[in-house]
Amino acid sequence: MNIPGNLNQRQLKQAMKRMGIQQEEIEAERVIIELPDSRIVIENPSVLKVNMMGQSNYQISGEENIEEKDNSLEITSDDIKTVMESASCSEEEAREALQENDGDIAKSILSINSKREK
């Protein structure tokens, strides 16, 4: 599609509406993109959401910083105790389940219980 360069904002919005394209500005303080070993953090972003034919696309611009992930998972004794009591399991089973489930207590309990049902 060829859009003439002399359209004003109002005409452009009307043309986009006729084509089924909707856009909205999203007020965001920060955008974080998680990567396997790091993450991209965009501070003070300008975020534009464009919906075209039911598909949402996001255009993001701002100050980019790359942060390395700390892959060490901190599992507290309270977390272990909660899993042990809820799943009626040993401390070792609770710790293993928490590590396998990224510290998520509910998933850990469900994981232990589903292993027992097999």
Buried (B, 14 or more C-beta within 10 A) or exposed (E): EEEEEEEEEEEEBEBBEEEEEEBEEEEBEEBEEEEEEEBBBBEEBBBBBBEEEEEEEEEBEBEEEEEEEEEEEEBEEEBBEBBBEBBEBEEEBBBBBBEEBEBBBEBBBBBBBEEEEE
